[in-house]
Amino acid sequence: MAGDSIFPAQTAQQLSTKVQSGECTARQLTGKVLAHIRATDNSINAYITVDEEGACQQADLIDKKIASGQSVGPLAGIPIGIKDVLCTKGLRTTCASKILDNFIPPYDATVITRLRNADAIILGKLNMDEFAMGSSNENSSFGTVKNPHDHTRVAGGSSGGSAAAVASEEAFMTLGSDTGGSIRQPASFCGTVGLKPTYGRVSRYGLIAYASSLDQVGPLTRNVEDAALLLNVIAGHDPSDSTSANEPVPNYTADLDKGVEGLTIGIPKEYFADGLEDDVRQAVMAGIASLEKNGAKIREISIPTAGHAAYTIAAYYIIATAEASSNLSRFDGVKYGFRAEASNLTEMYTQSRSQGFGAEVKRRIMLGTYALSAGYYDAYYRKAQQVRTLIKQDFDNAFSSCDLLASPVSPTPAFKIGEKTDDPLQMYLSDIYTVSVNLAGIPGISVPCGKSSEGLPIGLQLLGNTFSEHTLLQAAHVIEREHAS
Amino acid sequence: MNYEPVIGLEVHAQLATNTKIFCGCSPEFGGEPNTHVCPVCLGLPGALPVLNQQVVEMAIRIALAVGCTIQPRSRFLRKNYFYPDLPKGYQVSQFQSNEEMPLATGGGIEVPTANGDMKTITLTRIHMEEDAGKSIHEESFVASGESLVDVNRCGVPLIEIVSEPDISTSEEAFHYITRLHQMLVYTGVSEGDMEKGHMRIDANVSIRPVGTTELGTKVEVKNVNSFRNCQRAIDIEIERQIALLETGGTIQQATMLYDPDRNQLRPMRTKEDSDDYRYFPDPDLVPVVVDDAWVDRVREQVPELPEAKKKRFAESFDISPEQIEELTASRERAEYFEATIEAGAEAKPAANWIQNNEIKIPAEALADLLGLMKEGTISSNIARKVFDEMADTGESAQAIVEKQGLVQISDTSELDGIVDEIIANSPSEVERYQGGDKKLVGFFMGQIMKATKGQANPQMVNQILREKLG
């Protein structure tokens, strides 16, 4: 980060070493970040809930452990922000929605348990588009998140708070979730690293579901090494999640500087067609050139279905909203969350949900309900799933001749607040390079590769075959090194 | 116009698993409301289901017992609707269509028809699903205008067994339910406790002119939760439909609720506004894959079924068909009977005893008791007392008989003496007996039993009385 950093180290490992060696205490570090949040967040709005007391308590516990010579986890003392879509026991979890405004989960999401076991410090819950539905973090009932690089612009979505917090140093690293680009796009807009793991790599238990077959939890960090470290901690099979994979977890931080010598990087020509802003094209091409400079072979490929916005955006918005329409049925005012005054059951349901949900959420629930309804299921949901298979096949083909793919993350850098809110479809189209990745279940990373002429961050997206996160991180590491110099 | 009824039955049976279908909570009936819960069955945000393998095993087991085909691959689907006792706003279930296969299809249950022949009622399918919770509206502890929800039952594993509309009379329906219940309990798949709602029955009833094949409009009859009530409710509905058609009306598709107290049907207020459940495959669960090896393993678990057992009993034991029927009605009884034989008892006395007494002592102990009876050491009256004592204390028959001095008095001279005494003390009764009132033998027996604390050998006493009194 340019300018004075509030942190005495650049990477999580370095920072944790300082805490473990006693150079600074976890409590000092935590106190510093909390003070910075107090001073900064009014202008960024990255946080929904800051847990000062909890964070200080956790910090004290870590310091005590260290002082008594006990071994501590790999994230000891690292202050982390959590997207408010993950359940944290005893700490309010809202999904940025009025309907969960007062919801306090009685349990931790699996990834949270893993963070705690790694001795991380949980600072609080980060702002997001309501129920993870959005691409700008303008759909939050707690207000828009500002891009730290330009407060008149969006931070991206739906993990806007997660990306902004890293960029503004209101957390050292954060967790976000990605269903159609919601980690990668805000990471690109805010100049951070953002990784969406392979579907099933990370447990979804405790992740409040948007689209069950597309959601994944992932890290947003200052650098590639930190993303690898955080992925080490959260990845792995979870018996509580039937969709989590039984794949062993390698040490993602090992051999990060392996380089890209001998790798073939595919460039999907469909992702470099019209609609891509010049600044973005330039920055991404420069990033690809630096991979070539480092020994990678570059090759143009075609992903006809996965590259065709009409197919991918349509398939995504049918499948995601269909699953969401069912996942969000539990928000009915009966057991928890917002319940409207009503004189009968039907009224209670309709009023609680009409008043409790924001406009975009309601839009998507209606879309999804329609796509699943009798007489339309075959034409929409079933058809979309068939298109999904074709998309997966495109990537399978691509990876038979390439090790990785490279593309832009978003057609533009961060746009102005309010610029796309009048036309939801316009907003949906900013996902064209990211949604196919979730539909195929493959991993993708966004790594900063340049700036626009207005000084706005631009990210480069690298895609790999399933469970190829190690290679992705190694390639992203090259980009990072080249971009820094 | 003569009409014939066409009946199909849908039965929801609760599986006797250790935990719920998608989480580790207890599926036990009762319990304080909202205590057998966790994030999963509460449908809390972020919670995810994990399939309990035991559910699949039990479903396969009953499916094999009734001759179904096990589908090698089936999925769970979400059935979406809103109701307060359905926490997630959808029920996880299975479906049958061109694209979706349930766990098991086909199979059949044999029932006797009116003329005594056996007929097979074909099954459409058996599928797995989760139960919903309970809504409590009108109880003393519920405020007016309010309802309470108890989600203990959410996630309890159920199987739904659907029959083809092959049932032709309410009596056949009764037999079908009885047989199905027996199969479920026999295989250990369900405890079948009707009071705990382990079997819930819905009947689909329609009528058509005799001899035609086109199905009439069907009416669903719910809440018939005993076998006889099922039969009664079906009868009422058939009558209602016939009466309606004969007065020129048409049958409307409807759901009727059976009121067991009044033996009446009334139209039910529907829970959901629309019937469109928007089924789609549950993305939180993976498909259920059942390979041949698994089916074979479960096949081993299927016990000897009632029909086979009856046949074997007829070949192996010298007891009447009625006794065989009664003994094999429950697997517990049948196995107890065989264990008693195994321990040395004879078939007929064992059968007689078990028919008339509850299972309260181990089979070996019963064999001992029957042995004492056979030897003549104790009479059947005494045996009953000893039995109760054995049940209470766990002591052996021999020990109790010895301790309490209950050995039957079969010594002729001793009995002679006692009879003489009674005769001497009851001159007027003797006179009346010898005068023709032969019923008084009962009086003498009674006196003798009283004097011997029930231990006199009744056959011998009878003999002696007749000799002495004439």
Interface residues (C-beta under 8 A of the other chain):
Chain A: L86 C87 T93 C95 L100 F103 P105 P106 Y107 A109 R204 Y205 G206 L207 I208 A209 A211 S212 S213 P239 S240 D241 S242 T243 A322 E323 S325 S326 L328 S329 R330 F331 D332 V334 K335 Y336 L345 T346 Y349 T369 L372 S373 A374 Y377 Y381
Chain B: P39 L42 G43 L44 P45 G46 A47 L48 P49 V50 L51 R78 N80 F82 P84 P87 K88 G89 Y90 V149 D273 D276 R278 F280 P283 D284 L285 V286
